[in-house]
Amino acid sequence: MPHSLRKIVFPAAGMGTRFLPATKSTPKEMLTVVDRPLIQYGVEEALKAGMDDIIMITGRGKRAIEDHFDISAELEANLRATGKSVLYEEVSRVSRMAAVAYVRQKEAKGLGHAVLCAEPWVGDECFGVSLADELMVSDVPVMQQLRLVHEALGGCSVVALARVPEADVSKYGIVEVSSEENGVYRLTGMVEKPKPEDAPSNLAMIGRYIFTPSLFAFLNDAQPSVGGEIQLTDAMQKLAAVEPMYGVVVDAERFDAGNPLGFLIANLTLGVRHPQYGDTLREYLKKL
């Protein structure tokens, strides 16, 4: 039921190959944008939307994520003993902000398989999915924007969308729509990374979703497709054929922080807005 939407899945098992060698020993999700790791931005967005039951899908070499959201008694004691109260409060807040369950994706079988790994923890409830390397900045959190549509439509699946240039459609999952009302699109299909001439629209899925638990039946039956992986898009296509699925172009500033250029742009953009570092950074950039 819409009112029970508390669970959200964070697929975080990827190898971060676009950031090598930086991600050889550091999870991509732990790369820092200004003063906090990418994964923390995603978790804070989810919490603001009332999704406080976090399911993190991790893989080999991702222990740093678990440590980040765990209590570090020694660190907290040191910060208190040395009078660093502001840092203590922030570290303590991060450690206690949410209940987090960690599930290991033992094989790299794709995003669809990563979401499927959460099935025992999600059960028969509606749930969110958030890709943390898509960094969203907005007055109303993107997951909250989706939640409002999800609840208004009686608990249907809802997907965050953005319009992208035709030259970029091959980088995304692109949706096909049948109707639009008040900015909400009825989705009839989607295709993973199509050629521009084959794309059904220029509306791209951008890493935020709310699904009904019916999705899991299609993920269980899914076969490897694009890239030899189990694609979330394939299961969504089948789900949209049997129950309503909607998309909404979200109101947010979006950074594709999953690639080095987008990551640098995010750091610069949020850096110049930072209350502590912004003025100095702006002055420095003027000299370049």
C-alpha positions in Angstrom: 0.0 0.0 0.0 1.2 3.6 -0.7 1.4 4.5 3.0 3.9 1.7 3.7 6.6 2.9 1.4 9.6 2.8 3.6 12.1 0.4 1.8 14.6 1.5 -0.8 17.3 -0.4 -2.6 20.7 1.0 -3.4 22.6 -1.1 -6.0 26.2 -0.5 -5.1 28.0 -3.6 -6.3 29.5 -2.3 -9.6 33.3 -2.2 -10.1 33.4 1.5 -11.1 35.6 0.9 -14.1 35.1 4.4 -15.5 37.0 5.7 -12.5 40.0 3.4 -12.5 42.6 3.5 -11.0 40.8 5.6 -8.3 38.3 2.8 -7.7 40.8 -0.1 -7.6 40.5 -0.1 -3.8 37.9 2.5 -3.1 34.2 2.0 -3.9 32.9 4.4 -6.5 30.0 5.2 -4.2 32.5 6.4 -1.6 34.1 9.0 -3.9 33.5 12.4 -2.3 31.6 15.3 -3.7 32.8 18.3 -1.7 32.4 17.0 1.8 30.5 13.7 1.7 30.5 10.5 -0.4 28.1 10.0 -3.2 26.2 7.2 -1.4 25.4 9.5 1.5 23.7 12.1 -0.8 21.5 9.3 -2.0 20.7 8.0 1.5 19.9 11.5 2.8 17.5 12.0 -0.2 15.7 8.8 0.6 15.4 9.7 4.3 13.8 13.0 3.4 11.2 11.1 1.4 10.3 8.9 4.3 12.2 5.8 3.0 14.2 4.9 6.1 14.6 1.1 5.6 17.8 1.0 3.5 18.8 -2.1 1.6 22.4 -1.8 0.2 23.4 -4.3 -2.6 27.2 -4.5 -2.3 29.9 -6.6 -3.8 33.5 -7.6 -3.2 35.6 -4.7 -2.0 32.7 -2.6 -0.8 33.4 -2.8 2.9 34.0 0.9 3.2 30.3 1.6 2.6 29.4 -0.5 5.6 32.0 1.2 7.7 30.8 4.6 6.7 27.3 4.1 8.0 28.4 2.1 11.1 29.2 3.5 14.5 32.9 4.2 15.1 33.2 4.4 18.9 37.0 5.1 18.8 36.6 8.0 16.3 33.7 9.5 18.1 35.4 9.3 21.5 38.5 10.9 20.0 36.5 13.8 18.5 34.7 14.4 21.8 37.9 14.2 23.8 39.7 16.8 21.6 36.7 19.2 21.7 35.8 18.8 18.0 32.1 18.9 18.7 30.9 19.9 15.2 32.8 17.0 13.6 31.5 14.7 16.4 27.9 15.6 15.8 28.3 15.1 12.0 30.0 11.7 12.3 27.5 10.6 14.9 24.6 11.7 12.7 25.8 9.7 9.7 26.3 6.6 11.8 22.8 6.7 13.2 20.8 8.2 10.3 19.2 4.9 9.1 18.9 1.2 9.6 20.9 -0.4 6.7 20.9 -4.0 5.6 23.7 -5.2 3.4 23.2 -7.9 0.8 26.1 -9.3 -1.3 25.7 -9.6 -5.0 28.1 -12.5 -5.5 28.3 -12.3 -9.3 28.3 -9.2 -11.6 25.1 -10.0 -13.5 23.8 -6.5 -14.0 21.4 -4.0 -12.4 18.3 -6.2 -12.7 20.1 -9.0 -10.8 21.2 -6.5 -8.2 17.7 -5.4 -7.5 16.5 -9.0 -7.5 19.0 -9.7 -4.7 16.8 -7.5 -2.4 13.7 -9.5 -2.9 13.9 -11.4 0.5 14.2 -8.1 2.3 11.5 -6.2 0.4 8.9 -9.0 0.4 5.5 -7.9 -0.8 5.9 -4.2 -0.3 6.3 -1.4 -2.8 9.9 -0.1 -2.7 12.3 2.5 -4.1 15.5 2.0 -6.1 18.2 4.7 -6.2 21.4 4.8 -8.2 23.6 6.9 -6.1 26.0 7.9 -8.9 23.1 10.0 -10.3 23.4 12.9 -8.0 20.2 15.0 -7.8 19.9 18.4 -6.2 16.4 19.9 -5.6 14.3 21.7 -3.1 11.9 18.7 -3.0 13.9 15.5 -3.0 13.5 13.5 -6.2 12.4 10.4 -4.3 9.7 12.5 -2.6 8.6 13.8 -6.0 8.1 10.2 -7.1 6.5 9.3 -3.9 3.8 12.0 -4.3 2.9 10.6 -7.8 3.0 7.0 -6.5 0.6 7.8 -3.8 -1.7 10.0 -5.9 -2.1 7.2 -8.4 -2.9 4.5 -5.8 0.5 2.8 -5.5 1.6 2.4 -9.1 5.2 2.1 -10.2 6.8 5.5 -11.0 10.0 6.3 -12.8 12.1 9.5 -12.8 12.7 10.9 -16.3 14.7 13.6 -17.9 14.8 14.9 -21.5 18.2 14.3 -23.1 19.7 15.4 -26.4 19.1 13.0 -29.3 22.9 12.3 -29.5 22.8 11.0 -25.9 19.8 8.6 -26.0 22.2 5.6 -26.6 23.6 6.2 -23.1 20.3 5.6 -21.3 17.2 3.5 -20.9 14.6 5.4 -23.0 10.9 5.1 -22.4 7.9 4.9 -24.8 4.8 6.8 -23.7 1.1 6.6 -24.7 -0.3 9.6 -22.9 0.5 12.6 -20.6 -1.5 14.4 -18.0 -0.3 17.1 -15.7 3.3 16.2 -16.4 2.8 12.5 -15.7 3.4 10.1 -18.5 1.8 6.6 -19.0 4.7 4.3 -19.9 4.1 1.5 -22.4 7.6 0.4 -22.9 11.3 1.1 -22.6 14.5 0.1 -24.4 18.0 0.0 -23.0 20.6 2.2 -24.8 18.9 2.4 -28.2 20.4 3.9 -31.3 19.1 7.5 -31.9 17.1 6.4 -34.9 15.5 3.5 -32.9 14.6 5.5 -29.7 10.9 5.8 -29.0 11.4 9.2 -27.3 14.1 11.4 -25.8 12.8 10.7 -22.2 15.5 8.9 -20.3 15.3 7.0 -17.0 17.7 8.7 -14.6 18.2 6.3 -11.7 15.3 6.9 -9.4 12.3 4.4 -9.3 9.4 3.2 -7.2 8.2 -0.3 -8.0 5.4 -2.6 -6.9 6.6 -6.0 -5.7 5.3 -7.5 -9.0 8.6 -6.5 -10.5 10.4 -9.4 -8.8 8.4 -12.1 -10.8 9.8 -10.6 -14.0 13.3 -10.3 -12.7 13.2 -13.9 -11.6 12.4 -14.9 -15.2 14.7 -12.5 -16.9 17.5 -13.7 -19.2 20.7 -11.9 -19.9 20.4 -9.4 -22.8 22.3 -6.1 -23.4 25.9 -6.6 -22.3 25.2 -10.2 -21.3 23.6 -8.8 -18.1 20.1 -9.1 -16.5 18.6 -5.7 -17.4 16.2 -4.0 -15.1 14.7 -2.4 -18.2 13.6 -5.8 -19.6 11.7 -6.6 -16.4 10.1 -3.1 -16.4 9.0 -3.6 -20.0 7.1 -6.7 -19.0 5.7 -5.1 -15.8 4.4 -2.2 -17.8 2.5 -4.6 -20.0 0.4 -6.0 -17.1 0.0 -3.1 -14.7 0.1 0.7 -14.9 3.6 2.3 -14.9 4.2 6.1 -15.0 7.0 8.5 -15.5 7.6 12.0 -14.4 10.1 14.6 -15.6 11.5 15.5 -12.2 12.4 19.0 -11.1 16.1 18.7 -10.1 19.6 19.7 -11.0 21.2 16.4 -12.1 24.8 15.4 -12.2 26.0 12.2 -13.8 28.6 11.6 -11.2 29.2 8.1 -12.4 31.8 9.4 -14.9 34.8 11.5 -14.2 33.6 14.7 -16.1 30.2 14.7 -14.4 31.9 14.1 -11.1 34.2 17.1 -11.6 31.2 19.3 -12.6 29.3 18.2 -9.5 32.3 19.1 -7.2 32.8 22.5 -8.8 29.1 23.3 -8.9 28.4 22.3 -5.3 31.7 23.5 -4.2 31.1 27.2 -5.1 27.8 27.0 -3.2 29.3 25.6 -0.1 28.9 28.0 2.9 32.5 27.4 4.1 34.4 26.9 0.9 32.4 28.7 -1.8 33.8 32.2 -1.6 37.4 31.0 -1.7 36.8 28.6 -4.5 35.1 31.2 -6.6 38.0 33.6 -6.1 40.4 30.8 -7.1 38.5 29.9 -10.2 38.7 33.5 -11.4 42.5 33.2 -11.5 42.4 30.2 -13.9 
